[in-house]
Amino acid sequence: MPVQLLKIIKGKSETPLPSHLQEEDLKDLQEGLDHTNKYVQGIVILSYPLTKLGDGTDFFKVVLQDLHSFSRINSINILIYGKMAEDCAKVIHNGDTFVVAGFKLAKSPTAKEDGRHGCHLEVSEEAGSAIYIYTTPKQHAPSETASASVAPKYVYTPLNHLKHGTVVNLYGVVKFFKPPYVSKGTDYCSVVTLVDPSNVKLTCTLFSGNLDSLPKIYKVGDIVRFHRIKVREYNGQMQGITSAGFASLTFDGTVGAPVLPRTSSKVYTFMDEEQKTIEELRVWAASNLTISGPATKLSGVQPMVFFDLTCQLVGKAKVDGSSFLLKVWDGTKCPYPTWKVPVETGDLEGETVLLHHLRNLTVDILVYDNHVQLAKSLKIGSFLRIYSIHTKQANSDSDVSCIEFHLHGGTCYGRGIGVLPESNPDVKELKAFLESVDLAESQNMESMSSLELDGTFSNITDLESHLQRCQQLSVTVLTDHQDLNNTELKTILNSTAPQQYRIRAKLRTYKPQKLYQSIKLHCSKCNSLQEVPDGGDFDLILQGSAVTAPNLELHNTSWYDSVIWTTRDQKQRKIVIHFVKPDEMLQQPEDTLLMIEGGTLKEIWKLTKRFKCVIPVRSTEDDLELLDLSAPFLLQGNIKYYGCKQCSTPKPIKSLSSLAAEQQPSWEPAEIAQGEEKFFQIPASEILTNNFLQQKMQMTMNMLCPPGRKLDDLPWLECFIKSYNVRDATKPRVCYQIFDTTIAEDVV
C-alpha cells in the first residue's frame, strides 16, 4: 500500500525500506536532478487539515523538518494528493518520522514567505509515490528524580484564563526576555514575556537573591514551565511575579531537540503528558512566533547596529567605576579594525600567552553601569551570550574606520550577559569551531591602523606659518531645524501655528535616515535654509576646480609661500599649497593656515588633521579665489564654514594680506552658533562637528525605532511638539518641532 506504518523495535525498523531506495538530504534537493529511487525523511512539525481542491481531489499538506538540522531553511513543504492525502490525514501526527519516495520536485511559490526550502515535494498514488511513517513508544524525559507513579498531578492554566490575585502553574513560549541583572536592591531580576496558543501575552518580573534559581533562558523561542507564580492586574494587563515556592524549568524550543529541562533544582517532577505539551508548543511556536536565526558572528558585524554574540571570554579588566572590559572571541575575524581599550597590563586578567596568540581575533567589549557587577564575576574561559551589543564607528572622516563594541547600561531590548553551560548545543558547536582555528594564520593578518599622510605630503611637516583671520567672509551658521515629524496627529495638523502640544506616542519611522542631514544651514541675513552638502558634492566641486591649471604667477607672494607637487598616478595632477606667513615668520603646523589648489577630498581631510585651517581655492588670471559657495570656504578640524549663495559676497583672497602685518592677530573664525534646543540632551548645532554626538544620536534612534521591530514592541515616548511658521525660499509653510522628549516606560 502507498502509505505504510512501520514500528521501531530496539532502535531499528521492524520492516526495512526497499533495498533500491537511497536517502537524499533535504539540502541536496535541486530541480533538474534525478531523484528516482531516492527517499527523503524527517520529522513532521506541522500538518494542515485535509481539504479538497476545486476538482474534488483530496489535498493534505505537511511540513517536514530535517533530522540533523533544525533551522527553518532545512524544512520543506510536502503536498499530498488523492487517496494518499486521505490515508495520511488519518494516521499522521506531529513529531512522527516521515519517509517519502517517488516524489516530484517543484519550485515552492511560498519559499520567500515561509522561509523554508526553495522547492516542495508533490506526492500522489498515481505518480507511484510511497510514504512510510515510523511510530515509536513514548519515553519519559530523563530525570533521576522524576517519577510518574508518585508525582503529584499539576494543573496548568492557559494564559487567557489568568485571574488577578491567583497563584498558578503555567507553560509558555518566550517571546522576549532580559537576562538576569542586579536590581535596585540586592536581588537579581529577570523579565520574561510569554505567549501561548491562546494568543495572550504575559510579562513576568522575577526576583531572587540566588542567580541560579532564575529561569535559564538563552534565546527567544525557549519554553518555560513556571510553578507557583502569582498573577496580578496592572494597567489593565495581567502580570506575573515570583511568590513563595516559585520554581521553573526551561526547555529548548527547537522542534526535534531533546526534551531536557534546565534547572538548578535537584528535585522536580515531569510527567509524560508534559512532554507532549512541550512538543505541541514547539510546533505552534515554529509557525506563529518570529524567532531570529543564529547569533551574529564577529566576521559579519557592521557599524552602527545592535546584535547578539555567542563567544568565549579570554580576558577582562576594570576600566573605571562605571565600565568594565571583556576580551572575547568566536574564532572569526571582524572585517574592520577594532578599538583596543587601553588598560594597565597588571589590571588585565587572562592567560598572557593565549591573549597574545589571539590578539588578531579578540575584540574588546566595554560594558557599563548595571552590567559591571556581573561582568566582574565572569570566569575566564566561560562561554557567553551577550545581548544587544552596539557597534560604533570612530574616525569616520579618515581612511580607516575603527569599530568599537559597547554594551550600554540598562536592560531595554534584552540588553545583558548570559553564561552558557558547556552542554548547550551552541557552545558545543562553538568549541568545535574554536579548536579548528589556525592561530598561526591569524597572527599573520595585517591590521590597518595607520592614519599617517602618504608620500604626497611627506614634506609638509617641515613648513610652518601663522593662522589668518577670516572675518571678512560672510559666515553661515548652523541652528536647530531637525525634521522630526513622525506621526499623523490630526489634531495638530488641522490646527493653526504657532502652538504647543504634549503627546504620548511611538516612533514608527523617521527621516532623514542619515541623521546629519537633519541639520540645515541657516543664513541670518536672508533667513534661508539650505541642505548641508555631502562629501560627494564637495568632491565634485573639487574635481571641477582641478581642471584649471594653477597660475604660476600667483605663487610665492609677500604673505604666503607656495609649494607644488605632481601626483604619482597616471593623471599626474598638480597640487599647490600656499602657506600663509604673517610677518614673514614660520610657525608650527597646528597654528598654520594654508590654501590648497587641485586637492581631492581625501587629501583635504588629511590636511585638516595636521593644520589648523584649510581654505580650498583656485587660480584666476589675477588672483586666487574661493570655490563655489556650495562647498565650505574654510575647514578647521571637523568644523566646516559655509557661505550663503544668495547674499554672501566674499572679498578677494588678497584682501586677507592686510591682516598679516598685525603683531598678534586673532585668527579664530566665528564660532558655530550654540542652539538652545536639544533632542535627548544632544545640542542640534553640534551634531555635525562631533562624531561621538552623531553616534549617540544614531544609537538613540536605533533604540527608539530598531529595524525589524513590530510597533507593539516599541517604547512609548512622552514629548512636546510645537508648530511654527517659516518661509522656505518664497513659499510659506508650517513646521513642527519635537522637544523635551523622554521614554515613558521600559520596553518589555
Secondary structure, DSSP 8 states (H G I E B T S, - for coil): --EEEEEEETTEESS---TT-EE--GGG--TTS--TTEEEEEEEEEE---EE-TTS-EEEEEEEE-SS--SGGGEEEEEEETHHHHHHHHH--TT-EEEEES-EEEE-TTHHHH---SEEEEEETTTT-EEEEEE--------SS--TTT--------GGG--TT-EEEEEEEEEEEEEEEE-SSSSEEEEEEEE-TT--EEEEEEEESSGGGS----STT-EEEEEEEEEEEETTEEEEEEEEEEEEEEE--STTS----B-S-S-----HHHHHHHHHHHHHHHHHS----S---GGG--TT-EEEEEEEEEEEEEEETTEEEEEEE-SS--SS-B------GGG-BS-HHHHHHTTTT-EEEEEEGGGHHHHHH--TT-EEEEEEEEEEEE-TTSSS-EEEEEE-SS-GGG-EEEEE-TTSHHHHHHHHHHHH--HHHHHT----------GGGTTGGG--------TTS--BEEE-------S--HHHHTS-SSEEEEEEE-----S-SSGGGG-EEE-TTT--EEE---HHHHHHHHHHHHTS---GGGSS-SSEEEEEEE-SSTT--EEEEEEE-GGG----GGG-EEEEES--HHHHHHHHHHSSEEEEEEE-SSSEEE--TTS-SEEETTEEEB--TTT-----GGGGGGGGG-SS-----------S-EETTEEGGGTTT-HHHHHHHHHHHHHHS-TT--GGGS--EEEEEEEEEEEETTEEEEEEEEEEEEE-S---
